[in-house]
Amino acid sequence: LSKNMIELYADYKERQGYSKIEIAAKREALENVLIPYSEKENLDMLKNAGFEKIESVFKWVNFETFIAFK
């Protein structure tokens, strides 16, 4: 899934006017720097930080937004 999403996102960026070189340079700059956590890892970190009520409020492709209350 991740590889397909990367390709779809690159296609989208190209349609938005970015060149293949710009897209590749950005991906290379973020590789091994911007490493996403899994849903479980995010939930564990929130619980370890003292949050008790945790809800996923938005999820799309590889992105997820949480709201949490202590």
N, CA, C, O and CB atoms as a CASP TS submission, in Angstrom:
PFRMAT TS
TARGET T0000
AUTHOR 0000-0000-0000
METHOD Language model
MODEL 1
PARENT N/A
ATOM      1  N   LEU     1       0.823  -1.200   0.000  1.00  0.00           N
ATOM      2  CA  LEU     1       0.000   0.000   0.000  1.00  0.00           C
ATOM      3  C   LEU     1       0.861   1.255   0.000  1.00  0.00           C
ATOM      4  O   LEU     1       0.581   2.191  -0.748  1.00  0.00           O
ATOM      5  CB  LEU     1      -0.933   0.003   1.204  1.00  0.00           C
ATOM      6  N   SER     2       1.889   1.291   0.813  1.00  0.00           N
ATOM      7  CA  SER     2       2.718   2.494   0.912  1.00  0.00           C
ATOM      8  C   SER     2       3.336   2.879  -0.424  1.00  0.00           C
ATOM      9  O   SER     2       3.321   4.050  -0.803  1.00  0.00           O
ATOM     10  CB  SER     2       3.812   2.288   1.938  1.00  0.00           C
ATOM     11  N   LYS     3       3.882   1.895  -1.140  1.00  0.00           N
ATOM     12  CA  LYS     3       4.516   2.188  -2.427  1.00  0.00           C
ATOM     13  C   LYS     3       3.500   2.776  -3.403  1.00  0.00           C
ATOM     14  O   LYS     3       3.790   3.749  -4.098  1.00  0.00           O
ATOM     15  CB  LYS     3       5.151   0.914  -3.022  1.00  0.00           C
ATOM     16  N   ASN     4       2.314   2.183  -3.450  1.00  0.00           N
ATOM     17  CA  ASN     4       1.264   2.699  -4.333  1.00  0.00           C
ATOM     18  C   ASN     4       0.870   4.119  -3.957  1.00  0.00           C
ATOM     19  O   ASN     4       0.664   4.959  -4.834  1.00  0.00           O
ATOM     20  CB  ASN     4       0.038   1.790  -4.288  1.00  0.00           C
ATOM     21  N   MET     5       0.763   4.394  -2.664  1.00  0.00           N
ATOM     22  CA  MET     5       0.375   5.729  -2.221  1.00  0.00           C
ATOM     23  C   MET     5       1.462   6.746  -2.559  1.00  0.00           C
ATOM     24  O   MET     5       1.155   7.879  -2.932  1.00  0.00           O
ATOM     25  CB  MET     5       0.092   5.733  -0.710  1.00  0.00           C
ATOM     26  N   ILE     6       2.713   6.359  -2.435  1.00  0.00           N
ATOM     27  CA  ILE     6       3.820   7.247  -2.797  1.00  0.00           C
ATOM     28  C   ILE     6       3.742   7.602  -4.275  1.00  0.00           C
ATOM     29  O   ILE     6       3.924   8.758  -4.657  1.00  0.00           O
ATOM     30  CB  ILE     6       5.182   6.590  -2.472  1.00  0.00           C
ATOM     31  N   GLU     7       3.470   6.598  -5.101  1.00  0.00           N
ATOM     32  CA  GLU     7       3.360   6.833  -6.547  1.00  0.00           C
ATOM     33  C   GLU     7       2.156   7.716  -6.877  1.00  0.00           C
ATOM     34  O   GLU     7       2.259   8.622  -7.705  1.00  0.00           O
ATOM     35  CB  GLU     7       3.250   5.496  -7.298  1.00  0.00           C
ATOM     36  N   LEU     8       1.030   7.458  -6.239  1.00  0.00           N
ATOM     37  CA  LEU     8      -0.158   8.287  -6.469  1.00  0.00           C
ATOM     38  C   LEU     8       0.089   9.732  -6.048  1.00  0.00           C
ATOM     39  O   LEU     8      -0.322  10.669  -6.732  1.00  0.00           O
ATOM     40  CB  LEU     8      -1.364   7.719  -5.708  1.00  0.00           C
ATOM     41  N   TYR     9       0.767   9.898  -4.913  1.00  0.00           N
ATOM     42  CA  TYR     9       1.048  11.249  -4.427  1.00  0.00           C
ATOM     43  C   TYR     9       2.024  11.965  -5.359  1.00  0.00           C
ATOM     44  O   TYR     9       1.872  13.161  -5.610  1.00  0.00           O
ATOM     45  CB  TYR     9       1.618  11.200  -2.995  1.00  0.00           C
ATOM     46  N   ALA    10       3.012  11.256  -5.869  1.00  0.00           N
ATOM     47  CA  ALA    10       3.955  11.854  -6.823  1.00  0.00           C
ATOM     48  C   ALA    10       3.218  12.281  -8.090  1.00  0.00           C
ATOM     49  O   ALA    10       3.483  13.354  -8.630  1.00  0.00           O
ATOM     50  CB  ALA    10       5.094  10.857  -7.171  1.00  0.00           C
ATOM     51  N   ASP    11       2.300  11.452  -8.561  1.00  0.00           N
ATOM     52  CA  ASP    11       1.487  11.813  -9.731  1.00  0.00           C
ATOM     53  C   ASP    11       0.669  13.071  -9.451  1.00  0.00           C
ATOM     54  O   ASP    11       0.568  13.959 -10.297  1.00  0.00           O
ATOM     55  CB  ASP    11       0.551  10.647 -10.124  1.00  0.00           C
ATOM     56  N   TYR    12       0.093  13.135  -8.265  1.00  0.00           N
ATOM     57  CA  TYR    12      -0.692  14.304  -7.870  1.00  0.00           C
ATOM     58  C   TYR    12       0.183  15.559  -7.868  1.00  0.00           C
ATOM     59  O   TYR    12      -0.210  16.594  -8.407  1.00  0.00           O
ATOM     60  CB  TYR    12      -1.323  14.088  -6.476  1.00  0.00           C
ATOM     61  N   LYS    13       1.372  15.463  -7.261  1.00  0.00           N
ATOM     62  CA  LYS    13       2.273  16.623  -7.202  1.00  0.00           C
ATOM     63  C   LYS    13       2.672  17.069  -8.607  1.00  0.00           C
ATOM     64  O   LYS    13       2.784  18.266  -8.875  1.00  0.00           O
ATOM     65  CB  LYS    13       3.534  16.289  -6.373  1.00  0.00           C
ATOM     66  N   GLU    14       2.882  16.118  -9.489  1.00  0.00           N
ATOM     67  CA  GLU    14       3.242  16.461 -10.872  1.00  0.00           C
ATOM     68  C   GLU    14       2.084  17.207 -11.555  1.00  0.00           C
ATOM     69  O   GLU    14       2.308  18.165 -12.295  1.00  0.00           O
ATOM     70  CB  GLU    14       3.608  15.176 -11.676  1.00  0.00           C
ATOM     71  N   ARG    15       0.866  16.765 -11.302  1.00  0.00           N
ATOM     72  CA  ARG    15      -0.299  17.450 -11.878  1.00  0.00           C
ATOM     73  C   ARG    15      -0.469  18.857 -11.299  1.00  0.00           C
ATOM     74  O   ARG    15      -1.098  19.720 -11.912  1.00  0.00           O
ATOM     75  CB  ARG    15      -1.573  16.628 -11.630  1.00  0.00           C
ATOM     76  N   GLN    16       0.101  19.074 -10.110  1.00  0.00           N
ATOM     77  CA  GLN    16       0.032  20.390  -9.482  1.00  0.00           C
ATOM     78  C   GLN    16       1.137  21.324  -9.974  1.00  0.00           C
ATOM     79  O   GLN    16       1.225  22.474  -9.545  1.00  0.00           O
ATOM     80  CB  GLN    16       0.115  20.249  -7.974  1.00  0.00           C
ATOM     81  N   GLY    17       1.984  20.817 -10.884  1.00  0.00           N
ATOM     82  CA  GLY    17       2.993  21.672 -11.491  1.00  0.00           C
ATOM     83  C   GLY    17       4.416  21.439 -11.027  1.00  0.00           C
ATOM     84  O   GLY    17       5.332  22.104 -11.510  1.00  0.00           O
ATOM     85  N   TYR    18       4.628  20.515 -10.106  1.00  0.00           N
ATOM     86  CA  TYR    18       5.984  20.215  -9.657  1.00  0.00           C
ATOM     87  C   TYR    18       6.682  19.332 -10.685  1.00  0.00           C
ATOM     88  O   TYR    18       6.058  18.460 -11.290  1.00  0.00           O
ATOM     89  CB  TYR    18       5.966  19.527  -8.271  1.00  0.00           C
ATOM     90  N   SER    19       7.963  19.559 -10.876  1.00  0.00           N
ATOM     91  CA  SER    19       8.723  18.733 -11.817  1.00  0.00           C
ATOM     92  C   SER    19       9.102  17.416 -11.146  1.00  0.00           C
ATOM     93  O   SER    19       9.090  17.307  -9.920  1.00  0.00           O
ATOM     94  CB  SER    19       9.994  19.481 -12.314  1.00  0.00           C
ATOM     95  N   LYS    20       9.438  16.418 -11.961  1.00  0.00           N
ATOM     96  CA  LYS    20       9.877  15.126 -11.421  1.00  0.00           C
ATOM     97  C   LYS    20      11.126  15.302 -10.560  1.00  0.00           C
ATOM     98  O   LYS    20      11.294  14.611  -9.555  1.00  0.00           O
ATOM     99  CB  LYS    20      10.155  14.124 -12.566  1.00  0.00           C
ATOM    100  N   ILE    21      11.999  16.228 -10.955  1.00  0.00           N
ATOM    101  CA  ILE    21      13.226  16.483 -10.186  1.00  0.00           C
ATOM    102  C   ILE    21      12.877  17.070  -8.818  1.00  0.00           C
ATOM    103  O   ILE    21      13.455  16.664  -7.809  1.00  0.00           O
ATOM    104  CB  ILE    21      14.170  17.445 -10.961  1.00  0.00           C
ATOM    105  N   GLU    22      11.942  18.016  -8.772  1.00  0.00           N
ATOM    106  CA  GLU    22      11.526  18.609  -7.495  1.00  0.00           C
ATOM    107  C   GLU    22      10.899  17.555  -6.582  1.00  0.00           C
ATOM    108  O   GLU    22      11.174  17.519  -5.383  1.00  0.00           O
ATOM    109  CB  GLU    22      10.530  19.760  -7.735  1.00  0.00           C
ATOM    110  N   ILE    23      10.067  16.713  -7.153  1.00  0.00           N
ATOM    111  CA  ILE    23       9.400  15.669  -6.372  1.00  0.00           C
ATOM    112  C   ILE    23      10.425  14.690  -5.815  1.00  0.00           C
ATOM    113  O   ILE    23      10.360  14.318  -4.643  1.00  0.00           O
ATOM    114  CB  ILE    23       8.360  14.921  -7.234  1.00  0.00           C
ATOM    115  N   ALA    24      11.373  14.273  -6.653  1.00  0.00           N
ATOM    116  CA  ALA    24      12.407  13.327  -6.218  1.00  0.00           C
ATOM    117  C   ALA    24      13.304  13.950  -5.156  1.00  0.00           C
ATOM    118  O   ALA    24      13.676  13.281  -4.193  1.00  0.00           O
ATOM    119  CB  ALA    24      13.253  12.864  -7.416  1.00  0.00           C
ATOM    120  N   ALA    25      13.655  15.225  -5.319  1.00  0.00           N
ATOM    121  CA  ALA    25      14.529  15.900  -4.354  1.00  0.00           C
ATOM    122  C   ALA    25      13.851  15.994  -2.989  1.00  0.00           C
ATOM    123  O   ALA    25      14.492  15.771  -1.962  1.00  0.00           O
ATOM    124  CB  ALA    25      14.907  17.309  -4.857  1.00  0.00           C
ATOM    125  N   LYS    26      12.575  16.317  -2.974  1.00  0.00           N
ATOM    126  CA  LYS    26      11.830  16.419  -1.718  1.00  0.00           C
ATOM    127  C   LYS    26      11.731  15.057  -1.044  1.00  0.00           C
ATOM    128  O   LYS    26      11.914  14.941   0.168  1.00  0.00           O
ATOM    129  CB  LYS    26      10.424  16.992  -1.966  1.00  0.00           C
ATOM    130  N   ARG    27      11.442  14.033  -1.830  1.00  0.00           N
ATOM    131  CA  ARG    27      11.341  12.680  -1.268  1.00  0.00           C
ATOM    132  C   ARG    27      12.679  12.246  -0.684  1.00  0.00           C
ATOM    133  O   ARG    27      12.727  11.676   0.406  1.00  0.00           O
ATOM    134  CB  ARG    27      10.877  11.674  -2.345  1.00  0.00           C
ATOM    135  N   GLU    28      13.767  12.512  -1.404  1.00  0.00           N
ATOM    136  CA  GLU    28      15.100  12.145  -0.923  1.00  0.00           C
ATOM    137  C   GLU    28      15.447  12.902   0.357  1.00  0.00           C
ATOM    138  O   GLU    28      16.050  12.336   1.268  1.00  0.00           O
ATOM    139  CB  GLU    28      16.155  12.423  -2.004  1.00  0.00           C
ATOM    140  N   ALA    29      15.071  14.178   0.429  1.00  0.00           N
ATOM    141  CA  ALA    29      15.360  14.985   1.614  1.00  0.00           C
ATOM    142  C   ALA    29      14.633  14.454   2.852  1.00  0.00           C
ATOM    143  O   ALA    29      15.148  14.544   3.966  1.00  0.00           O
ATOM    144  CB  ALA    29      14.969  16.441   1.365  1.00  0.00           C
ATOM    145  N   LEU    30      13.443  13.905   2.652  1.00  0.00           N
ATOM    146  CA  LEU    30      12.644  13.420   3.778  1.00  0.00           C
ATOM    147  C   LEU    30      12.887  11.953   4.119  1.00  0.00           C
ATOM    148  O   LEU    30      12.540  11.511   5.214  1.00  0.00           O
ATOM    149  CB  LEU    30      11.191  13.618   3.481  1.00  0.00           C
ATOM    150  N   GLU    31      13.473  11.200   3.210  1.00  0.00           N
ATOM    151  CA  GLU    31      13.693   9.778   3.432  1.00  0.00           C
ATOM    152  C   GLU    31      14.599   9.567   4.636  1.00  0.00           C
ATOM    153  O   GLU    31      15.631  10.226   4.759  1.00  0.00           O
ATOM    154  CB  GLU    31      14.299   9.120   2.183  1.00  0.00           C
ATOM    155  N   ASN    32      14.226   8.667   5.513  1.00  0.00           N
ATOM    156  CA  ASN    32      14.937   8.338   6.746  1.00  0.00           C
ATOM    157  C   ASN    32      14.982   9.500   7.730  1.00  0.00           C
ATOM    158  O   ASN    32      15.705   9.434   8.723  1.00  0.00           O
ATOM    159  CB  ASN    32      16.340   7.897   6.423  1.00  0.00           C
ATOM    160  N   VAL    33      14.228  10.557   7.474  1.00  0.00           N
ATOM    161  CA  VAL    33      14.114  11.674   8.407  1.00  0.00           C
ATOM    162  C   VAL    33      12.678  11.746   8.903  1.00  0.00           C
ATOM    163  O   VAL    33      12.426  11.811  10.106  1.00  0.00           O
ATOM    164  CB  VAL    33      14.542  13.018   7.738  1.00  0.00           C
ATOM    165  N   LEU    34      11.762  11.735   7.984  1.00  0.00           N
ATOM    166  CA  LEU    34      10.343  11.797   8.308  1.00  0.00           C
ATOM    167  C   LEU    34       9.797  10.370   8.259  1.00  0.00           C
ATOM    168  O   LEU    34       9.279   9.919   7.237  1.00  0.00           O
ATOM    169  CB  LEU    34       9.566  12.747   7.320  1.00  0.00           C
ATOM    170  N   ILE    35       9.924   9.677   9.382  1.00  0.00           N
ATOM    171  CA  ILE    35       9.501   8.277   9.456  1.00  0.00           C
ATOM    172  C   ILE    35       8.192   8.222  10.245  1.00  0.00           C
ATOM    173  O   ILE    35       8.178   8.542  11.433  1.00  0.00           O
ATOM    174  CB  ILE    35      10.609   7.374  10.126  1.00  0.00           C
ATOM    175  N   PRO    36       7.105   7.823   9.607  1.00  0.00           N
ATOM    176  CA  PRO    36       5.815   7.835  10.301  1.00  0.00           C
ATOM    177  C   PRO    36       5.709   6.730  11.349  1.00  0.00           C
ATOM    178  O   PRO    36       6.251   5.636  11.193  1.00  0.00           O
ATOM    179  CB  PRO    36       4.686   7.693   9.297  1.00  0.00           C
ATOM    180  N   TYR    37       4.997   7.056  12.413  1.00  0.00           N
ATOM    181  CA  TYR    37       4.685   6.064  13.434  1.00  0.00           C
ATOM    182  C   TYR    37       3.410   5.339  13.030  1.00  0.00           C
ATOM    183  O   TYR    37       2.567   5.893  12.324  1.00  0.00           O
ATOM    184  CB  TYR    37       4.533   6.724  14.838  1.00  0.00           C
ATOM    185  N   SER    38       3.277   4.107  13.478  1.00  0.00           N
ATOM    186  CA  SER    38       2.041   3.368  13.228  1.00  0.00           C
ATOM    187  C   SER    38       0.942   3.911  14.143  1.00  0.00           C
ATOM    188  O   SER    38       1.213   4.655  15.086  1.00  0.00           O
ATOM    189  CB  SER    38       2.248   1.834  13.457  1.00  0.00           C
ATOM    190  N   GLU    39      -0.285   3.533  13.853  1.00  0.00           N
ATOM    191  CA  GLU    39      -1.403   3.951  14.702  1.00  0.00           C
ATOM    192  C   GLU    39      -1.173   3.490  16.139  1.00  0.00           C
ATOM    193  O   GLU    39      -1.401   4.250  17.080  1.00  0.00           O
ATOM    194  CB  GLU    39      -2.741   3.387  14.164  1.00  0.00           C
ATOM    195  N   LYS    40      -0.723   2.252  16.309  1.00  0.00           N
ATOM    196  CA  LYS    40      -0.478   1.711  17.647  1.00  0.00           C
ATOM    197  C   LYS    40       0.620   2.494  18.358  1.00  0.00           C
ATOM    198  O   LYS    40       0.492   2.803  19.543  1.00  0.00           O
ATOM    199  CB  LYS    40      -0.097   0.227  17.565  1.00  0.00           C
ATOM    200  N   GLU    41       1.697   2.818  17.647  1.00  0.00           N
ATOM    201  CA  GLU    41       2.782   3.587  18.262  1.00  0.00           C
ATOM    202  C   GLU    41       2.291   4.961  18.718  1.00  0.00           C
ATOM    203  O   GLU    41       2.645   5.417  19.805  1.00  0.00           O
ATOM    204  CB  GLU    41       3.953   3.746  17.276  1.00  0.00           C
ATOM    205  N   ASN    42       1.482   5.617  17.898  1.00  0.00           N
ATOM    206  CA  ASN    42       0.929   6.921  18.281  1.00  0.00           C
ATOM    207  C   ASN    42       0.040   6.803  19.517  1.00  0.00           C
ATOM    208  O   ASN    42       0.143   7.612  20.439  1.00  0.00           O
ATOM    209  CB  ASN    42       0.130   7.526  17.117  1.00  0.00           C
ATOM    210  N   LEU    43      -0.828   5.798  19.535  1.00  0.00           N
ATOM    211  CA  LEU    43      -1.708   5.603  20.690  1.00  0.00           C
ATOM    212  C   LEU    43      -0.905   5.304  21.948  1.00  0.00           C
ATOM    213  O   LEU    43      -1.210   5.834  23.016  1.00  0.00           O
ATOM    214  CB  LEU    43      -2.700   4.468  20.421  1.00  0.00           C
ATOM    215  N   ASP    44       0.118   4.463  21.835  1.00  0.00           N
ATOM    216  CA  ASP    44       0.974   4.146  22.981  1.00  0.00           C
ATOM    217  C   ASP    44       1.672   5.396  23.510  1.00  0.00           C
ATOM    218  O   ASP    44       1.752   5.590  24.723  1.00  0.00           O
ATOM    219  CB  ASP    44       2.015   3.089  22.594  1.00  0.00           C
ATOM    220  N   MET    45       2.180   6.248  22.612  1.00  0.00           N
ATOM    221  CA  MET    45       2.850   7.482  23.043  1.00  0.00           C
ATOM    222  C   MET    45       1.872   8.409  23.761  1.00  0.00           C
ATOM    223  O   MET    45       2.220   9.011  24.777  1.00  0.00           O
ATOM    224  CB  MET    45       3.475   8.207  21.836  1.00  0.00           C
ATOM    225  N   LEU    46       0.659   8.526  23.242  1.00  0.00           N
ATOM    226  CA  LEU    46      -0.340   9.375  23.893  1.00  0.00           C
ATOM    227  C   LEU    46      -0.694   8.841  25.283  1.00  0.00           C
ATOM    228  O   LEU    46      -0.804   9.613  26.235  1.00  0.00           O
ATOM    229  CB  LEU    46      -1.606   9.472  23.027  1.00  0.00           C
ATOM    230  N   LYS    47      -0.871   7.532  25.397  1.00  0.00           N
ATOM    231  CA  LYS    47      -1.178   6.928  26.699  1.00  0.00           C
ATOM    232  C   LYS    47      -0.021   7.122  27.671  1.00  0.00           C
ATOM    233  O   LYS    47      -0.240   7.442  28.840  1.00  0.00           O
ATOM    234  CB  LYS    47      -1.488   5.429  26.540  1.00  0.00           C
ATOM    235  N   ASN    48       1.211   6.932  27.197  1.00  0.00           N
ATOM    236  CA  ASN    48       2.393   7.118  28.043  1.00  0.00           C
ATOM    237  C   ASN    48       2.559   8.564  28.487  1.00  0.00           C
ATOM    238  O   ASN    48       3.175   8.828  29.519  1.00  0.00           O
ATOM    239  CB  ASN    48       3.640   6.665  27.305  1.00  0.00           C
ATOM    240  N   ALA    49       2.015   9.505  27.717  1.00  0.00           N
ATOM    241  CA  ALA    49       2.082  10.926  28.070  1.00  0.00           C
ATOM    242  C   ALA    49       0.943  11.324  29.013  1.00  0.00           C
ATOM    243  O   ALA    49       0.841  12.485  29.410  1.00  0.00           O
ATOM    244  CB  ALA    49       2.037  11.789  26.801  1.00  0.00           C
ATOM    245  N   GLY    50       0.095  10.367  29.368  1.00  0.00           N
ATOM    246  CA  GLY    50      -0.957  10.633  30.338  1.00  0.00           C
ATOM    247  C   GLY    50      -2.329  10.931  29.765  1.00  0.00           C
ATOM    248  O   GLY    50      -3.244  11.287  30.508  1.00  0.00           O
ATOM    249  N   PHE    51      -2.486  10.792  28.469  1.00  0.00           N
ATOM    250  CA  PHE    51      -3.798  11.017  27.867  1.00  0.00           C
ATOM    251  C   PHE    51      -4.658   9.777  28.062  1.00  0.00           C
ATOM    252  O   PHE    51      -4.201   8.652  27.859  1.00  0.00           O
ATOM    253  CB  PHE    51      -3.668  11.365  26.359  1.00  0.00           C
ATOM    254  N   GLU    52      -5.916   9.996  28.460  1.00  0.00           N
ATOM    255  CA  GLU    52      -6.807   8.874  28.738  1.00  0.00           C
ATOM    256  C   GLU    52      -7.879   8.700  27.669  1.00  0.00           C
ATOM    257  O   GLU    52      -8.170   7.579  27.250  1.00  0.00           O
ATOM    258  CB  GLU    52      -7.461   9.059  30.084  1.00  0.00           C
ATOM    259  N   LYS    53      -8.456   9.793  27.235  1.00  0.00           N
ATOM    260  CA  LYS    53      -9.492   9.736  26.198  1.00  0.00           C
ATOM    261  C   LYS    53      -8.838  10.081  24.866  1.00  0.00           C
ATOM    262  O   LYS    53      -8.401  11.213  24.658  1.00  0.00           O
ATOM    263  CB  LYS    53     -10.688  10.715  26.515  1.00  0.00           C
ATOM    264  N   ILE    54      -8.772   9.118  23.980  1.00  0.00           N
ATOM    265  CA  ILE    54      -8.097   9.304  22.693  1.00  0.00           C
ATOM    266  C   ILE    54      -9.039   8.862  21.581  1.00  0.00           C
ATOM    267  O   ILE    54      -9.572   7.753  21.608  1.00  0.00           O
ATOM    268  CB  ILE    54      -6.752   8.506  22.636  1.00  0.00           C
ATOM    269  N   GLU    55      -9.235   9.733  20.612  1.00  0.00           N
ATOM    270  CA  GLU    55     -10.106   9.420  19.478  1.00  0.00           C
ATOM    271  C   GLU    55      -9.406   9.766  18.173  1.00  0.00           C
ATOM    272  O   GLU    55      -8.711  10.777  18.078  1.00  0.00           O
ATOM    273  CB  GLU    55     -11.447  10.180  19.586  1.00  0.00           C
ATOM    274  N   SER    56      -9.593   8.930  17.184  1.00  0.00           N
ATOM    275  CA  SER    56      -9.147   9.240  15.831  1.00  0.00           C
ATOM    276  C   SER    56     -10.249  10.077  15.193  1.00  0.00           C
ATOM    277  O   SER    56     -11.398   9.641  15.116  1.00  0.00           O
ATOM    278  CB  SER    56      -8.842   7.927  14.990  1.00  0.00           C
ATOM    279  N   VAL    57      -9.901  11.283  14.733  1.00  0.00           N
ATOM    280  CA  VAL    57     -10.929  12.164  14.174  1.00  0.00           C
ATOM    281  C   VAL    57     -10.846  12.281  12.659  1.00  0.00           C
ATOM    282  O   VAL    57     -11.785  12.752  12.016  1.00  0.00           O
ATOM    283  CB  VAL    57     -10.819  13.535  14.788  1.00  0.00           C
ATOM    284  N   PHE    58      -9.721  11.853  12.089  1.00  0.00           N
ATOM    285  CA  PHE    58      -9.569  11.935  10.634  1.00  0.00           C
ATOM    286  C   PHE    58      -8.535  10.912  10.205  1.00  0.00           C
ATOM    287  O   PHE    58      -7.465  10.809  10.805  1.00  0.00           O
ATOM    288  CB  PHE    58      -9.155  13.373  10.180  1.00  0.00           C
ATOM    289  N   LYS    59      -8.855  10.156   9.167  1.00  0.00           N
ATOM    290  CA  LYS    59      -7.906   9.179   8.647  1.00  0.00           C
ATOM    291  C   LYS    59      -8.044   9.145   7.134  1.00  0.00           C
ATOM    292  O   LYS    59      -9.133   8.944   6.598  1.00  0.00           O
ATOM    293  CB  LYS    59      -8.143   7.765   9.267  1.00  0.00           C
ATOM    294  N   TRP    60      -6.918   9.345   6.456  1.00  0.00           N
ATOM    295  CA  TRP    60      -6.908   9.327   4.995  1.00  0.00           C
ATOM    296  C   TRP    60      -5.554   8.817   4.531  1.00  0.00           C
ATOM    297  O   TRP    60      -4.524   9.415   4.844  1.00  0.00           O
ATOM    298  CB  TRP    60      -7.205  10.744   4.405  1.00  0.00           C
ATOM    299  N   VAL    61      -5.546   7.744   3.807  1.00  0.00           N
ATOM    300  CA  VAL    61      -4.352   7.116   3.253  1.00  0.00           C
ATOM    301  C   VAL    61      -3.360   6.848   4.386  1.00  0.00           C
ATOM    302  O   VAL    61      -3.634   6.022   5.256  1.00  0.00           O
ATOM    303  CB  VAL    61      -3.709   8.013   2.149  1.00  0.00           C
ATOM    304  N   ASN    62      -2.216   7.528   4.390  1.00  0.00           N
ATOM    305  CA  ASN    62      -1.191   7.308   5.418  1.00  0.00           C
ATOM    306  C   ASN    62      -1.251   8.344   6.533  1.00  0.00           C
ATOM    307  O   ASN    62      -0.327   8.418   7.342  1.00  0.00           O
ATOM    308  CB  ASN    62       0.187   7.324   4.789  1.00  0.00           C
ATOM    309  N   PHE    63      -2.300   9.136   6.598  1.00  0.00           N
ATOM    310  CA  PHE    63      -2.398  10.217   7.572  1.00  0.00           C
ATOM    311  C   PHE    63      -3.540   9.952   8.541  1.00  0.00           C
ATOM    312  O   PHE    63      -4.604   9.466   8.156  1.00  0.00           O
ATOM    313  CB  PHE    63      -2.597  11.567   6.866  1.00  0.00           C
ATOM    314  N   GLU    64      -3.300  10.282   9.811  1.00  0.00           N
ATOM    315  CA  GLU    64      -4.355  10.138  10.809  1.00  0.00           C
ATOM    316  C   GLU    64      -4.200  11.254  11.836  1.00  0.00           C
ATOM    317  O   GLU    64      -3.088  11.595  12.239  1.00  0.00           O
ATOM    318  CB  GLU    64      -4.304   8.733  11.493  1.00  0.00           C
ATOM    319  N   THR    65      -5.337  11.817  12.253  1.00  0.00           N
ATOM    320  CA  THR    65      -5.346  12.875  13.257  1.00  0.00           C
ATOM    321  C   THR    65      -6.072  12.361  14.494  1.00  0.00           C
ATOM    322  O   THR    65      -7.143  11.761  14.403  1.00  0.00           O
ATOM    323  CB  THR    65      -6.022  14.171  12.708  1.00  0.00           C
ATOM    324  N   PHE    66      -5.468  12.609  15.646  1.00  0.00           N
ATOM    325  CA  PHE    66      -6.058  12.195  16.914  1.00  0.00           C
ATOM    326  C   PHE    66      -6.410  13.422  17.738  1.00  0.00           C
ATOM    327  O   PHE    66      -5.782  14.473  17.612  1.00  0.00           O
ATOM    328  CB  PHE    66      -5.098  11.273  17.694  1.00  0.00           C
ATOM    329  N   ILE    67      -7.420  13.274  18.581  1.00  0.00           N
ATOM    330  CA  ILE    67      -7.697  14.261  19.618  1.00  0.00           C
ATOM    331  C   ILE    67      -7.626  13.489  20.927  1.00  0.00           C
ATOM    332  O   ILE    67      -8.150  12.381  21.036  1.00  0.00           O
ATOM    333  CB  ILE    67      -9.112  14.984  19.415  1.00  0.00           C
ATOM    334  N   ALA    68      -6.973  14.086  21.917  1.00  0.00           N
ATOM    335  CA  ALA    68      -6.768  13.373  23.176  1.00  0.00           C
ATOM    336  C   ALA    68      -6.959  14.329  24.349  1.00  0.00           C
ATOM    337  O   ALA    68      -6.627  15.512  24.266  1.00  0.00           O
ATOM    338  CB  ALA    68      -5.361  12.731  23.222  1.00  0.00           C
ATOM    339  N   PHE    69      -7.498  13.795  25.438  1.00  0.00           N
ATOM    340  CA  PHE    69      -7.757  14.576  26.643  1.00  0.00           C
ATOM    341  C   PHE    69      -7.103  13.898  27.834  1.00  0.00           C
ATOM    342  O   PHE    69      -7.078  12.671  27.937  1.00  0.00           O
ATOM    343  CB  PHE    69      -9.275  14.747  26.879  1.00  0.00           C
ATOM    344  N   LYS    70      -6.569  14.726  28.740  1.00  0.00           N
ATOM    345  CA  LYS    70      -5.975  14.186  29.975  1.00  0.00           C
ATOM    346  C   LYS    70      -7.027  14.130  31.052  1.00  0.00           C
ATOM    347  O   LYS    70      -6.741  13.708  32.172  1.00  0.00           O
ATOM    348  CB  LYS    70      -4.771  15.039  30.445  1.00  0.00           C
TER
END
